[in-house]
Amino acid sequence: MTFCRNKSTFPLNRHIKVLRSEAAATEPTGITALDSLLGGGIPRPSATGIIGSVGSGKSTLAQQLVVNMLQRDFRVLYYAIDEPAADVRTGLAEFGADAAKQEADGHLAFVDIFSLGVERLADSQQPTEPETIVDTTFKFSDLVSQGRNFTLKHLGKKQFVVLDSLTPFFLMVEAKRVFQFGQVLKYATRFARAIGIAVLHTKVLNETIENAMVSFADVVLELEKKRPLDLSSPGGTLKIVKLGKSKVPPSAYPYEITSRGIEISQTPLA
């Protein structure tokens, strides 16, 4: 994209200077116990990771945060990677959000990478190896391009970006690429003064890649689902793994997955 120096062009250089002079903000998540653990909410700007095993409620938490941020007049971009955007819209509706209206108003946008993968598979003329489908569908350059366009469109507004999840992108790349992508994501949150949420499945990827995610993130929330013998209700424990340069709470906190979203106890495990 080329920027021309004329009266109609947004003064990006001036915007960057303003950003450098602004102090970081703290944005409440709308989840009382989580805000208490985070010292008031999620820092903005920040790159935040939600990590945990499959089925621990990471996407539920991400969608709950989306609904709460929309109520706080954020502009939200949701990368639907593990499931189609239609399913995410249904999930948001369960928390009371009218996704169609939010999209029509320009407050919510989707990048439906899951459906793109389905189309690529359907268009293939001959049997294709799974890694080929993944490699042609999940491209870092596409993520960066889509995010950049969204950022420039809503420059000056509070922005919230969710990547759910990054796991498919990292299945077949080396740790070096993860570090590179993580750094670019962090740059983007600073430029846009946005909150970026990256969801990642643990115990699926190489431990080095998981460590890379934790390394670049400003904040990391880890959800661990209940053991198979303790399934009276869906849930598990939440732990703050990283909180900028602040000291993290040493304990884990129980949570339940309910129709109202994730409910976190304010009483830590003994």
N, C-alpha and C positions, 0 to 999 in steps of 0.2 A: 504494500500500500504506500502511495506517495502522498506526502502532505505539502500542499501549496501554501505559500505565505500570502494569504489575502484576508480580507475582513471576515469572510464567512468561515474560515478555518478555525477550529478550536485551538486556543493558544496552549499547546502541549507543554512547551518549555515553562510557561508560567505555572501551569498545573503541577509540574514536577517540583518546582521551587516551593509551592504552597505545601505540597505533601511533605517535603523535608522539614518544614517548620511546624507541622502539626504533631501534637502528642498522640500516642496510641490511646485508643478508646477501649472500653470493656463493654461488650454487648451481652446482656442477659440472654440465656438460652430459653427461658420460660419454664425450665425444670428446676424447681426450688432447691432440691438437694444437690444437683449438679452445679448450680450457680454458687452454692455455698462452698463446695469443694474447689471450685475454680477461682475463688476470691471475687465473685461478682458476675462472672460470665466468661465468654471467650474473647481473648484480645483481638482487636481489629486495628491493623492488619495482622494476620497470622496464617500459617499453614498448619492445619490440624489433622491428625491421623486418628481414625477410629479403627482399631485392630481387634482381632479375635477370631476364634474358631468359627467354622461354618455353622449357622443356625443359632448364633449367640445373640442376635437382635441388632446387629450393626446397621442394617438398612432401615429397620424400624426406627432406630434412634436418629439416623440421618434425615428421614422423612419427617419425623416429629420436629426436628430442628428447622427444617424448611418451612413448615407451616407456621411455626412461631416467628421466624424471621420475616416471612411475608406480612405478618401482623404488625411488624415493626418497620414496615415500609422499605424493606430490602428489595433489590432486584436479584432474582435467583436464576442461576443457570444450573441445570441438572443433566449430567452425563449419565444416561441410562445404558449401562454396560452389561450387567449381570442379568437384567430382565428388560423387557420392552417398556417404552415410555407409557404405554397404555396401562400397564400394571402399576407403574409408579403413580399415575394419576388416580387409580383406584385406591392405592395406599394413602395418598394425600386426602382423598375424600373421606376416608375412615376417620381422619383426624379433624374433619370439618372444613377442609379447604375446597373451594370451587376452582379446580385447576383450569378449567376452560375459561372462566372469567378472568383469572389471574393472567392467563396467556393473552387473552384479548386485550387486556389493559396494559400489556407490555411489562408486567412485573415478573413473569415466569417464562422460561424458555427451556426446551429440551434439545439435547443432541442424542438421537436414538441410535446408538452404535449397535445395540443388540439386534434391532430390526435390519440394520445394514448388513450384519453378518448373515442373517437369514436370507436376504436378497442375493448376496454373493454366492451362497450355497445353491440357491435355486437356479441361478444363472449359469453355474458351471456346467459345461457341456459333457464332462466326463468325470469319473470318480476322482475326488481331490483329497489329498492328505489333510487331516485336521489342522496341522501346523501351517499349511499353506493358506487355508481359510482365515486362520487367526492372524497370520502375518500380513495378509492383504487388507484385512478389516481394521485391525487395531494399530493405528499409526500415531506416533507421538506428534508428528507434524500437524495432523488433523486436529488433535486436542488443542495444541497451541494456537492454531489459526482460528478455530471456533471461539476459544476463550478470549483471544485478542479482539475479535470483532465485537463480542458482547461487552467487553470492558470499555472500548472506545465509544460504543453506543450509549452507555450509561455512566460515562465519566462524570464524577462529581456526586453520584448517588452511592448509597451504601450497597455493597454487592456481596453475595453469598454464592459460592460455587461448590457443587458436590460432584465428586467422581466416584461412582458406585458400580463396580469397584475397580481398582487398578490391577487386581490380581491377573486378569488375562494378559495385560500388557507386559507383565513381568515374568510370565511363565517361561519364556524362551529368550530372555536377554541376560546379559551378564550384569554384575553388580555395578560396574562403571556406568552403564546406561541409566540405571536406577538413580544413581547419585546425580547424573546430569539432569534427568527429568525433574528430580526433586528440587534441584537448585533453581531451575527455570520456573517451577511452580511457586517457589518462594519469592523469586523476583516479581512474578506477576501479582502476588498478593500485596507486595509493597507498592508497586506502581498504582494499582487500583484502590489501595487501602481497603482490600477485601478480606473476607474470611474464606479460605479454601479448605474444604473437607475432603480428605482422601480416605476411602474405605479400603481395607486390605484384609484378606483372609490369612490367618496364621496357620502354621502346620501344613501348609500347602507348598509354599515357596522355600527356596534355600534360605537358611538362617542368615546368611550374609546380606541378602536382599531385605529381609525383615529389619535387620540392624540399620541398613541404609535408610529405610523409611523413617525409623525412629530418630536417626541422626539429623536429618534435614528438617523434621517437623518442629514447630514451636511448642505445640501441645499434642500429647498423645493420650487417648483414652483406650483402655483395654477392657474388653468384655469377655468374660469366661463363662460359658454356659454350665448349667448344673450337670453333675455326673448322671449317667443313665439310671442309677438307683434312686435318684432324688428328683423325680419328674412329676411331683404333685401339681406343679404349675410351671409354665415356661418362665425362664429367668436364669439368673446366675449371679456373678459378682462383677462389679466395676471397680477398676483401679486407675488412678491418675499416674501414668508412667513418666510423663514429662510435662512441665508447666513453665516454659521459658527458663528463666534463671531463678525462679522461685523454688522453694522447698516443696516437695510433693507430699501429700498426706501418706503416711506409712501403711495405712490399712486399706483393705478392700471393703466395698459396700455392697450389700445384697440388692438385687433389683428383680422386679417382676415385669413380664411383658403382658400388658392388659389391653383391652379394647381402647383405652385412653392413651396408650403408648407405653413407654418404659417408665416405671415408677421406682425411684431409687430411695432406699431407706437412708435416713440420716444417722443411723446407728451402725458403726463399723462392726465387722466380724471380730470376735474375740481373738 
